[in-house]
């Protein structure tokens, strides 16, 4: 197969996209390519351009497109530019000149045929056909909805004229999707896509409603929906109806764009942007293509037929086979994606025909086909992104995290259209949101006050080890400069002379609890003679941490600071911070100074001390955040281990994940390193083992764990 990354887009598509990107200062090229492709196709379908294939017969050129983009992408401006600048000349010439000329020819052709068949005067037949043609009303070049009967009336006019296409264009699709005339039009259009055919309904014939003679023929149909994804993908009834429509058939019929503005101002200066906006090249490109499109409205271009040669037909079949193979690899339940993938080849064929007509080519060339396939493949990527939209529980979690206040169920019902009103449904949705946040760095907190349930949340930012948060000063309370530093270079601060430092920043650089600016990614604890430093290093060997000795450190009593970078940055108020620290201290395997754990706590540097840096995994702080499901699970686990001390609990938790014998050996060696004699170690190991639900056999303890402990004691004995 061709490497479509190397295939250029059709020149008309690219040059129009250049103009749109420049005029709107938005470089989201695929979004504008789909818009350009739709309007180019309406030119070909209006003139009844067709692709002649040897395996499928004649295929009309037409396009269905769905282009969604956030506010500010330029949806309205770009469609206005296409209609009022690029296509204005074509539309005016087509409706005022070409359509009437071709319609008159066709009406006479029908009249002559009926005259011969009915043995009537040709003029009388023509007069009747002309009356019927005029009774259908003026031809709407495009419309934004309508009943099935109204669409069929326009179709009847075009059947009589044998020219023109039916163009449904719906702006602000999310706001209009639920309207009856829009849904009816969409449903009718499902039948029109392939060949421009639709079944007529039988109507009662009478004096006031005379049934006309049916004209057999095809009327190509184009459909373009555009608008904001937020209105359409609302997580409620509108989104459900939209995806139902995709599943019913619009997925396989449509080109997709899911735009996100790429502002030129992010890369260019105002002066550079201004020069682009006033560049006369843009105007000349519009004039060039407008003139060409106007020329294509010539009556001589009517019923333009393009052959699909054998080589191109084989290439299209290869693409179809490849798409079907990819669809077969998708899950059976994923019917929407499978249908879109399996029918990409047909969208590519119609689009290639549009390109050939724009080029006035009598054949669909390999360049036309490859350019069309390239755009269809990009459409497939946009469709994948559209399907991967946030589900209601994900939207709920993000909303709670984004809103800077506590929310009640009543608030959520008012603010989110998809939030259920019934207790069972909303509890289920909230449970899904909490579970999703559990795995996606979104913390959901739940509290009760006076019987009312409150929710709050926070989207967590992963800690960058090159930017740990600190503040420092040479004064006890004033002049604390907020900064970020690489964790591996933190010792350069801790080993300075005469500095104080903290893990929070402060308003006006004045250190006090009231001035704390929430936001920290370092955990710091003091160890004042309650643990051996080497033993601490051994216990925490799996984690990233740093220690440095304080001025009161001695070989007899180890006094040092223990610093952990957290896996996420947190913003906690005083109350939540205090509870967070208490939870963290329950996790640590050593005893620390629990009286010095305030947010505004500062620590002294020590130029004469030593430091040690260890590299491993970052401490997972999620279980320690209060009012969360992870914290509830943490406390439940601690209840099960309530009879154990910190060190015992540390190893008991790791034994739950396997390697019981190995963890028991580490526990015994930690006791040895703390200075215990053999008998004390033996008693402590056996007592710890007896507390475990899944304990080791006593013979295994004595033959492995205690033997290893005895050897370590022997090695340490002078």
N, C-alpha and C positions, 0 to 999 in steps of 0.2 A: 504493500500500500504506500501511497504518497505520504511524505512527511509534511503534514499540513501546517506545521509551524513555519515552514519555509515558503509556503504558498502566499502570494500577495492577494489582498482583497481587490475586488473589482474597482477600477479607477473611479467610477462615478461614486461608489460608496465611500472610498477614502477621501476624495476631494470634498465631497459634501460634509463628511465627518470633520475634516480639517476646519471648514468654515464654522460648523456648529461649535466645535471645541473652542475656537478663537472668540466667536461672538459671545459665548456663555462663560468663557474662562473656566471651563470644566473639562478635564482631560479624560473623562470616563468614556473611552472610545467605543466600547461595545454597545453601550446604551444608545449612542447616537447612530451607530451602524444599523441597529435594528430599526430605528425610526426611519432612516434613509431607505432601508430595504423595503419597508412597507410602502412608502410613497412611490418608489420606483416601480414596484409591482402594480400599484393601482394604475399607473400609466399604461403598462402592457395589457392588463386585464380590461381596462376601459376600451382599448382598441381591439379587444378579442384576440390577443396573441395566443398561440397554441404551440405546444411541442408535439411533434409527430414521432411516436415511438413504434417500433416494430412488434413489441411484445404487449403493449397496453393500449395501443391506439393513440388518439389525440388527447392530450392533457392540457386543460386551460391553465393559463398563468394566473395565479392569485396567491394571496398571503394572509394568514392570520398571525397577529403579533400581540404579545402582552409585555408591556414595558412598565416596570415599577421602579420608583426611585424616591428617595427621601426628599423632603422639602428643600428647595434651593438648588436642585439638580438642573432645573431649566426645562422641565417637561413641557409646560405651556409655551414658553418662548421658542423652543426648538420646533414644536409642531406648527406654531404660527409662522415661523420663518420658512418652513417647508411649504406650507399652503399658500402664503401670501407673497413669497419671493421666488422660490424655485419652481413651484407648480402653478403659479397664477396664470401665466400665459397659456400653458397647456389646458387648464380647466376652462378658461374663457373661450379659447378657440374650439375646444371640444364641444362645449355646451351650445355655443351660438352658431357654429359653422358645421363641424363634422357630424355631430349627432343628427341635426336636421337633414343634411344631405343624404347620409346613409339611411336614415329612417324613411325618407321619401322613396328611395330606390327599393327598399325592402317592402314597403307597403304596396308599391306597384307590382312587385314580384308576387306577393301573396294574392293581390287582386287578380292578376292574370291567371294564377293557378286556380283560384276559386271560380273565376269566370268560365274557364274551360271545363271544370268539374260540374258546375251547377247550371251551365248553359245560360249565363246571365251576362249583362253588360259589365265590362271591366271597370268603367267609370263608376258605376253604382257600387260595385264591390270595393273600389278604392275609397269612395266617399264613406262607406260604412266602416272601413278599417281606420280611416283618418279620424272619424268621430270617436271610435273606441280608443284610439291612441291619445286623443286630446282629453278624453274623459278620465284618464288615469292621473291627470294633473301634471304639474311641472316636474321635471326630473331632478331629484335631489342628488347632488354629487356625493354627499355624505350625510349621515344622520346618526343620532345617538341613542336610538331605541325605537320601538314600534311594535304593533301587534303583528301576528302572523299574517293576518289578512292584508294589512297595509304593506308589508314586505312583498307579499305575493302580487299586490297591485302594481308596485314599482317593477317587479320582475316581469309582469305581463307587458308593461310598457316597453321594457328592454327586449322582450321576445318579439314584439311587433317591430321594433326598430333594428334588431339583430346587431346591436352595438351597446357598449356601456357595461358597467359593473355595479353591483350593489355594495356600497361601502359603509359598514357600521363602525363608527368611531366614538368610543365612550371615554370621556375625560372624567377624572375623579371617580374611578371605577368603584372604590371602596364605599363612597357615599351613595352611589346609584345602584349598587349591586342588588339590593333587596327590592327595588322598584319593579312592579309587575311588567311594565312595557319593556324594561331592559331584560328581564329574565326570559320573557316570551321571545324577544328578538334573538337572544343567545341560543335558546333551544332550537329555534328555526334554523339558525346558522349551522348547527351541527350537521344538517343534511346537505347543505349547499357546498361544502368545502371541496369534495373530491372532483366533481364534474359540473357543478353549478346546476344540479338537478334537484327537484323537490316535488313530492306528490301533491296533487291538487285535491282539496276536499270537495265532496259533492254538495252543491247548494241547490236549494229549491228554486225551480224556474217559475217566474210569475211576471205580471205586468210591470211591477216595480223593481224586479230583480231578474233581468233577463240573462240567462246563462249564455256566454259567448262561446264561439267555436275555439277549442283548445289548440294552441300552437305549440308544437313540440320543438324544443331547443334547449340550449344551455345558457345560463347567465352567471358568469363568474362572480364570486362574492369575496370581498375582503373584510377583515375584522381587525380592529385595533383598539385594545384596552390599555389605558395608561392612568397612572395616579400614584398615590402614596401607599407604600406597603403597610404603614401603621393603620390606616383606615380599613384596608382590605383584610389584612391578617390580624384581626382583632382578638383572636382566641375564642371567639363566640360564634354566633349564628352566621354572620357574614363569611367568616373564614371557612366554616364548615360547608356552606353552600358553594363557595369558590372551589374548594378542593373536590367537592362532588362534581362540579362542572368539568374540572380537569379530568377526573376519572371517567366521566361520561364520554369524553372525546376531545376536549380542547388541548390536552397534553400532547397528543399525537399530531395535532393539526397546527400547533402554534410555534412561532419563534419567540424566545424569551430574552428579556433583559432585566437584570436586577441591579439597578444602578446605585452607586454611592459616589457623591460628588468628590472629585479630585481637584481641588482648588488650585488654580495657577498661582495664586498669591502665596501658596506654601513654598514655591520654588523661585518666583520671580518678583522683581521690584514693581512698584506702581508705575514707574517710568517705562519699564519693559512691557508691561501689560497695555499701557496706553498706546505705545507704538504699534502693538499688534492690532489693537482695536481700530486704529485709523489707517492701517495699511491698505492701500487701494487694491492689493491683490485679492483680498477677500471679496470685495465688490465685483471684481472682474470674474471671479470664479462663479459667483451667483449668476451674473449676466450670461456667462458661457453656457452653463447648464440650463438656465431658464430658456434661453434661445433654442437650445437643442431639444428640450422637452416640448416646447411649443411646436417645433417642426414635426415632432413625432405624432402630433394630433392631425396630421394630414390625412384626408380620406383615403389616399393611396396606401396608407399603412394599415388599413382596416383588414381584419382577418389574416394577420401576418402569421405565416406557418413556418416553423423551424424544425428541421430534421434533427433527430438524435442519431448520429452515425454509430456504426457497430462498435468501434473502439470505446467510444464514450458510453454506449449502452452496457458494454462489458464492465467498464470501470464503475458504473453506477451499481451494477449487480454485485460486484465485489464489495462495494461499500454496504449494500443491503445485507449481504451474508455476514460481514463483520459485525454489523449492528445487531443482527439476530443472535449471533454467537454471544455477544456481550449481554444481551437481554436474557439469554438462557442461563447466564451465570448469576443473575440477580435472584433474590428470594421470590418465590411464587406469590407471596402475599403483597409484594411491592408492585402492584398492577400499574400504577400511574407511571413509575419510572420505566417499567418494561415496555409499556405502550409507546412512550415517547421515544425510547431508544430504537425500537423496531421500525418506526415510521420516519426516521430521520431522512432516509434516502428519498422519500416522496417529497418532503419539504425542500430538499436540495434540488430535485428535478424542477419543481415549479420556480424556485428562485433562479436557477441557471437559465430557465426560459426567459425570465424577466431581464437578466443581464444581456442575453442574446438580443432581445428586442431593443433594449437601449442602444446596443451597438449596431442595430439594423442588420444583423447577421441572419442568414437563411439557415444556418446550422448552429446547434449548441456545441461549442468547442470544448476541448478539455480544460482550457483556461476558465471558461464560464462555469463548468461543472466543479472544478477544484475550488474556485473562489466561493461558490455556493456552499459546498461541503464544509469549507473552513468556517464560514459564518454560522452554519447549522451546528457545528461542533462547539463553537463558542456559546451558542444559544443553549446547548446541552449543559455546559458548565454553569450557566446562569440559572437554568432550571434546577440543577442539583442544589444550588445555593438557596433557591426559593423553597425547595422541599425541606431543607435543613433549618427552617425557621424555628424560632423558639416556640415550644409548646406552652400551653397555659401555665403549667406548674413552674416552668423555667421563667416565664414572664413575671409570675407572682414573686418568685424569689428575688429576681433582679429589681423589681419595683420596691419591695420592702428594703432592699439593701441601698437603693439609690435615694430614698426619701429620708431626709434628715430629721425624723421625728418618729415617735411611737404611733402605731396604727392599730385601730380596732377593726373588728369585722365590718362594722358600719362604714368606716372609712374606705375599706377595700371594695365594698359593694358600690359605693359612689364613684370611686376612681377607676375601677377596672370593669369593663363591660362583661368579661367572662367569669367574674367571681360569683360563685353560687350563693343563693339566698338561703337555701336549706342547710341546716346544721350538719347533716351527714355528708352532703356533697362538699361543703367547704372544708370540713375537717379532713376529708380524704385528699382534697387538692392541696391543703396546707401541709399535710403529711408528705405528699409527693414533692412539694417545694423544698421542705426541710431536707428530705433525703437527697434531692438533686444538689442542693447547696452543700451538703455534707461532702460530696465528691468534687465540687467545682469551685472551691475557694470562696463560697458565699456563706457567711455565718448568719443563721436565723436565731433570734432570741425571743423567748416567750415568757411573759410575766403576767401575774394576776393582781388586780387592785380593786377592792370592793366588788368582787365577783365578775369583773370585766377583764377579758383577755386582751393583752397588748402584745404587739409584735414589732420588733425592730431588727435591723440587719446591717450587714457591712460586707462589701466586696473586698476580699483580702488581696493585698499586693505582696507578691513573693519578695523575699529579702534578697537584695543584691549584695553579695559579700564584698564588693568593691565600694559599697556606699552604706556602711553601718552608721547609724545616727548617734552623734555625741554632741556635747557642749562642754566648754572648758573655760577656766579663768584662773588667775593668780589670787583672786579674792575669795573669801569664804562665801559671799552671797551675791556680789555684783559683777557685772561685766562678763556674763557667760555667753561666749560666742557659739552659735549653733553651726555645726559642720557635719560633713560626711567623709568617711575615710575607709580605705581598704582594711578589712579585718586583719589581714596578715601584717599590717603596719601599725596596728593599734598599740603595740609595745613601745613604739616611738613616743607615744604620749605618756603611757604609764610609767616609763622610766625617766621622765623629765624631773627636774627639781622644782619644787614649790608650786605645783599645779593642782587644782581641784577639777574633777570632771564628773559628768552625769550622763545618763542615757536618755534624757528628755531635753527639749529646748524650753526656754522661758520667755514670757512676754517682757519686753523692755530689758531683756538680758539679766533680769533680777530673779535669783533662785528663791522660790517659795512655792508652797503647794498651790496657792491661789493663782500663781502665774504659769503653772505647767501648761505647755502646749501639747495636747494629746498626739501621740505618734512615736512609737519606739520599735526597734528591732533587735535590741540587745537585752539579755537577762544577766544581772550581776548580783552575786551573793557573797557575803563575807563568811569565811571559815576561821573561827577564833579558837584554835586548839582542840576542836572537836573531831578532827579527821586527819589522817596522815596524807600528805600531799602525793607521795608516790602511789599509795593505795587508791587515791581519788583518780589519778591519771589512769591507772589500770582499769578501774571500774567503768570509766567513761571513754574507753579507748575507741568505741564505735562512733563517737560523736565529735563534731567540730567544737573546740572550746579553747580557752586560753586561761592560764593561771599566772598570777604574779604575786610575789611575797610582799607583805607589808613591813613597816619599820619595826614592829614588835615580834616579827617571826624569829624563832630560834629552832635549833635542831631538836630540842626537847618538846617544844610546843609549836606545832606548825600553824602559822597564821598567814592566810593568803586570800586573794580574791579569785573567784571562779566566774568566768565570763562566757556566756553562750550566745552566738548569733541565732535568732529564731528563724524558722522557715517562712514566717509571714510577719509583715509589719502590722501592728495593732494600734487602734485608737481607743483607749479605755478611760472612762472617768475614774474618779478616786475610789468610789465604792467597788466598781467592777475590777479595778486594778488590784485592790487589796485581796479580793476573793481569788483573782487569777493567781497571785503570788502564793497564797495559801495552797491552792491546788498544785502548783508547780513544786512547792517544797515537799508535798506528800509523795511526789514522784521521785525526787532525788534520793540516792542511796546513802547519803551522808547527812549528818546534822550540821546545820549552819546557824548563823545569828539571825533569828527570826524577828528581832526588834528593829532591824535597820532595812526595811523593805518598802519605804514610801516612794511615790513617784518622783518626789523632789530630792531624793537621797543623792548625796555627792560622795565621791571617793578621792582619797589623796594619792598622788603619784609617789613613786619611791625610786630614786636614782640609784640606790645601793642594793636594790632587790634583784631577784632573778625572775625570769619568766619562762613559760613553756607554752607552745602552740601545738595543738593536735588537730589533724584533719580527718574528718569522717562525715557522717550524715548530720543534717541540721535537726535540732530538737523540734519535734512536732508539737506545737503549742495548742493545737485545736482542742484536745481533751481538757485543757485547763481554762478555756474561756467560759465564764459563768453564763447560766441561763440558756445553754444550748443542749442539743441532744447528745453530742459527743461528751459534754461534761456530765450529763446525767449517767451515761454509760460508764464514765470514769469512776464516778462515786459508787455506782452499783458494784463495780469490780473491787473497789477498795473495801466495801462492806464484806465481801467474801474473804478478803485478806486482812480483816481488821485485827486478827490476833498476831499478825506478823509485824516485826519492826521494819524500819526503812530498808535496811540491807536485805533482810529476808524477803520482803515484798519485791524488791528489785530483781532478785534471782527467780522468785516464784513466777513472776510475770513472764520471764524469758523461758522458763521450763514449760510453760503452757504451749510454746511454739516448737517444742521438741528439744533434743539434745539434753535430756535431763541429767545424765551422768556428767557431761561436760560442764553444765552450769553448776552442778553441785560441787565439782572440783574447784571451779572458780570461787564459789562461796567459801569453801574451806580455806583456800589460799588467801582470800581477803581477810579471814579471821587470823590466819598466821601472820600476815603482814601488819595487822593491827597490834601485834605483840602478845597474843594469847599463847599459853603453853599447850602441849599436846592434849592433855586431859580435858582442858576447857574447850579446845577445838572439837574433840571427839564428842563431848556432851552436847555442844551447840549444834553440831551437824546432825546428830541423831534426833535431837528435839525438833529441829527444823524439818527434817524428813518426815517425822511423825505428824506434823501439821498439814502435810500435803495430801490432797485427795488421791493423787496417783503417785504414791511414794515408791522409792527404790527399795529393793530387797536389802535387808541388813547385811547379808554376806557380800553383796555387791558393794555396799558402802565401805565395808572394812577392807576388801581386797583391792579396791581401786581408789576411791576418794581419800580415805584416811591414810592409805599407804603413801599417796602423793603428798598429803599434808605433812606426814612424818618426815619425808625426805626434805621438804622445804625447811622445816624446823631445824633439821640436822645441818643443812647448808648454812643457815643463819647463825648457828651456834659457834662461837669463837673457838 
